[in-house]
Amino acid sequence: MQEELKKLFDFILKRIADNPNEVHCNVVDSRDEIIVEIHVPDDQKGRIIGKGGKVIKALKQIARLWGSFNKRTIDVVIV
C-alpha cells in the first residue's frame, strides 16, 4: 500500500519539478496516519507549492482521496 502511494507521488512530482532527479518522496507509516514527505531543493519548493498554494493543495487532496479508499489518514509535508 505504501509503495503504491510512493509511486504515485514520485510520478506526479517528477513531472512538476524543473529537475526531476532532485525530487523524491518518502512514505512514513505511523500508527495513526501515513505521512508523505516531499524532499525537494529550496529553489524548487515554490514550484511544488504553486501560486497561492494550488499545487500543494491539489497534492493533499489526492492524498486524502487515496486515504479515503484505503481507510487511512494521510498528511503531505514538504521537507
C-alpha positions in Angstrom: 0.0 0.0 0.0 2.8 2.4 0.9 4.7 1.6 -2.3 1.7 2.5 -4.4 1.4 5.8 -2.8 5.1 6.5 -3.1 5.0 5.6 -6.9 2.0 7.9 -7.4 3.7 10.9 -5.7 7.0 10.3 -7.4 5.2 10.2 -10.8 3.4 13.5 -10.1 6.4 15.3 -8.5 8.8 14.4 -11.2 6.5 16.0 -13.8 6.1 19.2 -11.8 9.7 19.8 -10.9 12.2 21.6 -13.1 14.9 19.0 -12.3 13.1 15.7 -11.6 16.3 13.9 -10.4 16.4 16.2 -7.3 12.8 15.5 -6.1 11.7 12.4 -4.3 9.3 11.4 -1.6 9.3 9.1 1.4 6.2 7.5 2.9 6.2 7.1 6.6 3.6 4.8 8.1 2.9 5.6 11.7 0.2 4.1 13.9 -2.3 6.9 13.4 -1.6 8.2 9.9 0.6 8.0 6.8 2.9 10.9 6.2 4.2 11.7 2.7 7.5 13.6 3.0 8.3 15.5 -0.2 12.1 16.1 -0.4 12.9 19.0 -2.7 15.7 21.5 -3.0 14.9 25.0 -1.7 15.0 26.5 -5.2 12.2 24.1 -6.3 9.9 24.5 -3.3 8.0 27.3 -5.0 7.2 25.1 -7.9 5.8 22.3 -5.6 3.8 24.8 -3.5 2.4 26.6 -6.6 0.9 30.0 -6.9 -1.3 30.6 -3.9 -0.6 27.0 -2.7 -2.7 25.5 -5.5 -0.3 22.7 -6.3 0.4 21.5 -2.7 -3.4 21.8 -2.0 -4.1 19.5 -5.0 -1.4 17.1 -3.8 -3.0 17.0 -0.4 -6.4 16.4 -2.0 -5.0 13.5 -4.0 -3.6 12.1 -0.8 -6.9 12.5 1.1 -8.7 10.7 -1.8 -6.2 7.9 -1.8 -6.6 7.7 2.0 -10.3 7.5 1.9 -10.2 4.5 -0.4 -7.8 2.8 2.0 -9.4 4.0 5.2 -6.3 5.8 6.4 -5.4 9.4 7.2 -2.7 10.9 5.1 -0.7 14.1 5.5 1.7 15.7 3.0 4.7 17.7 4.1 7.5 19.4 2.2 10.9 18.7 3.8 
